[in-house]
């Protein structure tokens, strides 16, 4: 009985299986053509496009180029515009560009004329067959060093990226200049003044003589400064300077004379006075620059206050025929030798330059420089125009005075910045 019930149940399942495999008809119409139903697994139509949003009233109605200024365009490739040619802009407005700079210059300069004591005088008859010391012989009291070449080197570095604090320094050298003043006038009486009376150099009775003055001068200076920006814009800047300056002025005065007497005797004398002035001082200054495109104008003014330490030396020889005395006509034993002294001094430096930018790192310029130093002792101050007496028992001194010294130069230079 149990087996018959199992057989009947299996026949029923076999009869219902084909009917379940058939898809039944949809009992109701579709709600929407865009929504699938039990009889449909995908829509037969696409929905309409979304409505276009209204124009933004805040935007201008005029058309504008595609890019970040207008609506985003998926078909536009957003690439930054090419930067204009020229030097790359700094992170701060200070210019010129470059944290390091080197400036070599060629200097064409001249210095102050040397004042030589009026040693050589015209002879004035004294009425007794001799001559007195008259007015100075024209041209014998000046020795002018010529126009000469030198060089300069400056440089520095900014300590920060915005170029507001830095250090700089410079070196200036003007080569040795030589001036010469020679006097030879046969038939013209010339004498040299002394405290014991005029010494005949060229007279009818004493013979014929000549007189020559040679003057050499050399100058160099250097400084080092802390630099701080006081004012800065794209085309203009003003920097303050605080530092140290050194200057060296060395000069030589060589006085030479000779006389050939009527009996054949030969008298020669030579006096050499040298001075070395060393200036040390603290310095303040300003440096300004204004740019107009590729052209620029630069001004620098520095003033140093300090001390001038001076060494002077006076030496010579006096020769009569074969006999030589270890002193000259003016370098007598009591006043010859080395002396030292010091004086307060002020040194001023002024420079103006006009130049042009070439490329990103180079500039060329032409300029003018004036350097002025006070408290300088020159060789003419060492030689007394009325020397001390030859004989013993008289007091002899040598007091050296001071004067001013200046150097002017035209400079041609180049500047590299990195």
Phi, psi and omega in degrees: 000317179296324180291322181293323177296322178293322180293319180294324180291323178292324180291325177295318178297322180294328180285326183278339184299313179296325180293324180290335181286341180279141179280125182287156177291147180292124184288339184216157178294162180288147178286317181214147178289345182262358181247131177289153177243183179294335180265358184218125184264358178211153178287155180261349179224152178269149179288158179291158178294152178294149181293146180292128180294150180293154180295145180285116183295342181283339183278147178291148181283340181291141179293148177229157183295155177295148179142193184296340182286337183241196181298149178295132179244114182294343180269002182258133178267116187274095179243131180302145177296153180291136180291145180294153179293156180128181181296148181286134184291142180279165177291341179235163187286352185291136176223168003287163185287159177107128180270346177234141177214149179226133186226095171273145181222150170259126183251130174242104192226176177211157183236174184295141178298142179276130175270113179265135178305145181289073184285317185269125183238154172285140180278131177249124182302135181265001179086356180240018180093356179250190183225144173256161179283120179259213180291158179298148175291126182301134177088351182270353184256005180233139173224107188259113173295143185280176174291128187216169185259155175209192179210160177222156178214124179230160179186174179180182181207140172274139184269350180226163185292330181275003175057053179247335176227139181195187177228149175210168180199165180209157176223136182224133180223128175246123186299167182294128176251142183237130174242147185223133176228109182247143180227121175214110184224086179300137180089349178259121180290129178227137181227162175246127183285143173220168178287345178259005180125170181288140176262117183289122178259321178211098178221161179301327182276322185274336182121192184251132181225172179222162184219137182218140177235127177241133184230129177240142177218144180218143185219138172212155179206156178209153177212160176221136188220151163270132187244133181223131180286127178259328181209138185207130170224184183299322185247357184219140174213153178224124182243145173261146183236141177214120184190212188227143178229143175234142177220149182224122178239116180239130183220156181221135176237118183246113180252123184230136177218153177211153179217133175252112184283166181293338179264005177099356179291149181241125177244126177229144173216152180212128177236132180235120177246129179234148177224144175226114181252125180242117181255133174231129182199157172278144190232143170231158181185177178226145176226122183236153178210138177229131183249141177230087186070235178275351181263156179207158175234133181234139177232138177223132177226124180229143177225129180240139179241129182189212186234141176254117178260122189239135171245128177238151179217138179227121182214165179180184179215149176231127186232129174239108188055246181262357182269128183242127175258141184281039176207158180263193181290327180249337179272070179289160184305323184283341182245355180282168177107190186262140175229153177227144174200171180218151180215155174292140182220155177231132177239129181241137179232127178232135179219139173228135183223148174233127184214181182221142178279137175230112181072199184273334188242349189245148173216148174236152185204163171230142185207180179226138181229135174236126179235127188230129183229132177258167177074026182264137173261123180256159185302329178297337177281345182277324182272125178281125180296338173241088188294167180289163184294152177285324187284158179286164176091352179255143183285134180237133179223164174217100179253119182265128177270182179232159178209189180257155180222138178220157176226132174240148181204151169258130184240140175241127186210171175230154181226132175242133179233139181222000000 
